[in-house]
Every structure is written in structure tokens, then in C-alpha cells.
Amino acid sequence: MRAKRYEGAALPSAYYTVTGRVGEVVSYAGGSVRLTLDSLSFTGYLTRESSYKMHLYTQGSYETGDILRFTAAVESYSLRYEGRVRMDYMMDGVRFRCEAEENGISALGSRKTAFEKARAFLEDTLRSGMEEDEAAISLALLTGYDAFMDEEVLTQFRRAGVAHIFAVSGLHIGFLAGALYFLFKKIPVDGYVKLAVVLPVLALYSGVCGFTPSSLRAVAMAGVLLFLNRSGERYDGLSSLLFSALIVLGISPFQLFDVGFQLSYTVVLGIILLSGRIARLLSFCGKRISGSLGVILSAQIAAFPVSLYYFGEVSLAAIFFNLLLIPVVSVLFVALLLLTVLGGLFQIPAAALFLPKWGVFAIKQCILFFDLDYFIAGGFALGFGGIVWYFAMTLTAGMYRLKKRSVAVLCCALAAVFGVSVAFANLEPARGSAAVIGDASLSAAILPGDEAPVLVVARFRRGFSLSRLRRAFLRLEAESCSLVVLGEEADVHYLVSRLNAVILVRSADYYGEERPYGEYVGTVKFHSRQKEPFTVDGLALSYCMEGEGLLADGALIVGSPGRIEPPANPPAAVIADSLADRWQAVYPEASVLAFRADSGYPNGETEGNLYLFWSGAR
């Protein structure tokens, strides 16, 4: 039903005058922002109000609660995305997208909810009492809102395997519930009364965090655990986990396909099944250390297949940094929340946050000190081996009454099946394949060259995310690439400097007034091309569509297919952004063939690990 409602809420692509309220602001480098608008009303081709949300890409400075009006071309997000149901947008209720210039947007006033006012209170207090970086990290730690964090700092936390401290989940809810029960410890009040106080406080905290699915899941888990603990029922971890999952799925069944849901429950499952056994194996380290290692190792083991599948990589440094930082973060979180509230109420943010500020600074410096690229494992898939992995977890946890010999035989068989599955899942793609990558900040295709991949960038924003490119190059085991850039006004020198953070750029070809001899900037040779065909790493290339398109061995790669009439019908086309529907409307004869490696669903939108096959490919 929810999917049908989402699909039925689509609007015909056209120009509309839109009125909406800003619910979230995400800032990018260079002044660009993505606003999530709610309370939408449309006038124009149709007149309609919508309970769904919209992504508005623009420039300027905006705040949560601002009411805006503008006229723009509105598009509806498709329900399926690279062969899957688009869970993130559907769960968040985001149905539409558009772009508008800052000078075309009118501000009509402001209307904040109570929860938004509470989060703004925390944000203002943190910004008044801390430096910008520390305030952004603290806000992300308290509320899960990481939009103000520096992208490279956030990426470094991800490489360290501790970015989960910025996703309000069981960790945060557990810290808060533990602190509340500590306060109630010596108060002679009935346990059910304590429960009746703690659960609403946890729910209110979830509201301040935006009622994110992860925070609601954590509140459901905590509620089940606290109720069973108070009622005197014997605590059964697996039954409690299943019960809380049923509550969450009963409210929102589609969460089953959400990566956050899968990670949350597989991690808790791993801790329940394996932490005790691992702690006993490591008992020589002492009770406290072995217990912490048991929890951390079991969580990493359980999360490994899901993380690899969705993110393409895992951090080998996660065990060390989680063991080092989680005890510190548990104390810092409670102190930061309490002192931020007190500092704001008594208008002494600098004094109240003096010690927490240095704690956050120390954590940041600890993470930034290491070159964590060396600890990233990825570029491969598990395939069916992921299922084998989880079956092996249940086997080693002793869930089956088997003799030791039977367990040993099963383990050997599982190891063999796992090895074959992983090998099969990672068979090298055909020579004529191309990885296609895209998100809100970058659209690109990676083509196979003779010596190194050729990266074709169709569109990018300043501060674009490097994570998908990093995963794609890891999978291809590439250490360098050649760059070809579409668009006449692209800032190629900035693009090269940004790309060099993940891969060595050997040469850069771009559309502009032709300079036959090229120019060197550092070790990179820049070639300005226009009308004449050229060759890069064995690929025959030529610009078309006034630099907006590129013919590569007969296949057309294009960034904005609706803008300029394409050349004669190519054998296939790579749509290097999310404009497949517009392309089909403008040029329906062209065949768009973009396939996900492990599903084969045709889809013109580009994100993640996609492969394109075209006739005439090398």
C-alpha cells in the first residue's frame, strides 16, 4: 500500500509554482544547498497539495522552518532505483526534486515545529560555545545531523569504522536510558513509574533527532528490553530482538529493505550470538577488555556482509577505534547533552562547553592523525557467500545440537562453499563493461582503457562525494586513470585536484578551444579538445552536442540529455545522471542499457555498482 501511495503521488514533469517549508538543509562546498521541503502545494500544470517532500537544489542561506515560494521544473523520483525499490526516499517521504536559482526564490516567513526549535537551540548553543568543526561534530553526535560536518572529516570517521556515532541508534538511546536510570537509582519510585518517565523522554529525544528510522528502532528495542527487565520476565535476547523487529515492521514493513534496519538488527544479532563466546576466548585479556572486545568483534563480524554489499568496503581499523573511542563517547555524549542544555538555558555556552569542546577536539585529532586508506578492504563482493557467512555465525554460536565432529565437517563444507561463492561473485566483468556512478553531486562513467580506466565526468558540484569513486576504483584495482570532462564551463583544474585524493589522474581532456600540444600542471597533462576526434588509452573519443556529449567507441555518454539534440542514433547510450525519463521523452529511439552487475535490471539512473554493455564495445 505504501509503495502504491508513493507511486500514485507522482506529478507530470512540468513547471510549477511551489510553496513549501524547509525541513532540512544540507550544504555543499561552493555555496550550493539541498533543501528538503514539506507542506507542499503546487500550482501550474496541476493544482495540488502533497504530504510528500521535495528536494530543492539551489544556492544561498536558509534555515529550517523557512517558508519558500518559487517556480521551477519539477520531476518525480522513480520508485525503482538501479533495480531496487527506492527505500531511502520512500521511507523519508521524498517524492519530488527540482532546481531553482536563488534570486527566483521568495521567503514568505518561518514556521518551526517544537522539535525543530529544540534542535535549533542545541545548534545555536554549540555554535556559540565551540569552534565550527567541533560544533558540527557535536551536533552530529547529539542529533545525527551531520550536514554541517566537513566532508573529509566525516569520510575519515567512516574509514575508522566509527561513523555510526553520528547515526542516532541503540548506542545513543542506550547512553541516554542508562544516564536516566542512574539518576533514578536512589529515588524510591516504582519501576513502572520510572519506565513511564524514561520511555517518553527517549521518544522526545527521537523527535529532536527528526524521528529518524534508526532512532525509532532504537526506542522500540529499548522499550522491549526495559519492560521485560521491569516485569521480571527472563530476558531472552533473540526473542526480544524478534519482538522489537515485529513492532518496527508492523508500523513500516518496507524498513525490512532499508540498510539501516538490516545493519541494526544484524549487529545486535551478532552481539547476542557471539559476544559471550568471543569474550571467553579472550578471557586472558581481563574481564573488562575481553567483554568489550567480544561486543566489538561480534558487531563487526555481523555487519561485514551488509556493509560490503551496500558500501563496497569495510574498515579494518574499526576494532581498534571502537575499542578506543566508544567508552569515551559514552561519557562525552551524556556530558555534552547535559552541558549544552544548561549552557543554553543560563546563556553561558563557552564556559559550559569548555571541557566537552576539548574532548571533541581530541577525538577529531585522533581520527585525523592516521592515514586510514591503508586499512580499507573492499572492491569485491560476497554473493551467495553472505548467506553462508550468517549460517556459519549461527553454527559457531551453538544454536544447533550437533556433535563436534559434525560441526567440524560442516565448517569445512561451509568454508568451501564460501570460497567458491566469493570467487564466482568476483569474476572479472567483460572487457566491454563500464562502471556508471552518480549521485546528487557527481555523475560519471568509468570506461576500460588499455593501461588504465578512463573516467568520464558528465557533471559535478564543488565538494562532491568521493566515496563511490573510491569503491569503483577499488573494485577495478586501479591506481591511476585518464580523465575526460563534459561541459564547456567545467572547472577541470579543481576537478583534478579533488580526484587526486582517491586516484592518480594521468591526463585530463576537456571541451574548449583546441590546443594541440596541451599543457602540464604538475604531472598532469591537460588537453583542450573540441571538434577533432581523439584517443585516450585506446578508446576512440569525440565530443558532440556542444560538449555535453561524448561518443566513446560508438556509445553516447551524455550528462543532460534533454538540453541539446543528440547525433545520429548510437548503438547505446550511457545516461550519466538521473535523467533517463527525460532522455526517453526527447530521444525515444535510443536504447539505454545500464545494468546492475548482480541483478540485470535495466535502469537509466546511475548510482552504485552499475555496468553498461554496448554493441561495438572493445
ZITAZI-V761339 format. One line per field, one symbol per residue. phi: phi as a letter, one per 20 degrees, with the letter a starting at -180 (. if undefined). psi: psi as a letter, one per 30 degrees, with the letter a starting at -180 (. if undefined). burial: + if it has 9 or more other C-alpha atoms within 8 Angstrom, else -. A space follows every 10 residues. Layout:
BEGIN
phi=???
psi=???
burial=???
END
This chain:
BEGIN
phi=.fffffffef dffaecedcb dfdbcdedfn nfcddddcle cccqgcdbdc eedcedebco dccgofddca dafdcdfffd blncfeffff femedcbacb fgfeddedqb bdffffffff ffffffffdc fgffffffff fecmedfeff gfffffffff mcfffddgbg ffffgfffff fffegdefcg gffgffefff ffffffffen lfgfffffff gfffffffff fnfffdgfff ffffffffff fbgffgeeff fffgffffgf fffdgfffff fdffeoffff ffffffffff ffegfffffe dmbcefefff ffffegffff ffgfffffff fffffelcff ffeffggfff fffffffffe eegfdedrnb celfgfffgf ffgffffmfd ecfgffffff ffffffffff fffffdgfgg geebfdcabf dbcbcddfdf dbfdeddeab dfmffdfffg fffffeledb bddcdenfdf efffgfffff fcbfeebcdb ergfcfembe cmeeeededb eefbcclnee cbfbllnecb eclneedbec feecfffggf facdeebedf ffgffebfff eecccfgdcm ffaeecbned cdccfnff
psi=eeeeeeeffk kkjlklkkkl kjfkkkklkg fkljkjkahk kkkcelkklk fllkkjkala kllkfkklkl kljklkklek khglkieeee efgjflllkk kefgkkkfak jkleeeeeee eeeeeefffl leeeeeeeee eefgjgffkk eeeeeeeeef ggfffgjjaf eeeeeeeeee eeefegkikk eeeeefeeee eeeeeeeegg hleeeeeeee eeeeeeeeee fgkkjjeeee eeeeeeeefe eieffegkee eeeeeeeeee eeefeeeeee fgfffleeee eeeeeeeeee eefeeeeeee ffllkffeee eeeeeeeeee eeeeeeeefe eeeeeghhee eegeeeefee eeeeeeefek jfffgkkagl lfbffeeeee eeeeeffgfk illeeeeeee eeeeeeeeee eeeefgkkll eglkkkkkaf fkklkjkkle flljjjjekl lkglkfeeee eeeeefhkfl lkkkklkfgk ieeeeeeeef ffkkkeljkl kakkjfflkk jbgkkkkjld ekllkjhfkj lkllhhfflk kjhfkkkkei ffekklakjl flkjjgahhe eeeeeeiffk kjijkkegeg kkkfljkbil kkklkgl.
burial=-----++-++ ----++++++ +++++++++- -+++++++++ +++------+ -++++++++- ---+++++++ ++++++--+- +++--++-++ +-++++++++ ----+----- -+--+++++- +++-+++-++ ---+++++++ ++++++--+- --++++++++ +++-++++++ -++++++-++ +--+------ ---++--++- -++--++++- ++-+++++++ ++++++++++ ---------+ +-+++-+++- ---++--+-- ++++++++++ +++++++++- -++------+ ++++++++++ -++++++++- -++++++++- +++-++---+ -++++++-++ ++++---+++ -+++-++-++ +-++--++-- -+--++-++- ++++++-+++ -++++-+--- ------+--- +--+--+++- ++--++---- -++++++++- +++++++++- -+++++++++ --++---+++ +++++--+-+ ++++++++-- -+---+--++ --++++++++ +------+-- ---+++++++ -----++-++ +++++-++++ +++++++++- +----+---+ ++++++++++ -+++-----+ -+++++---- -++++++-++ ++++--+-
END
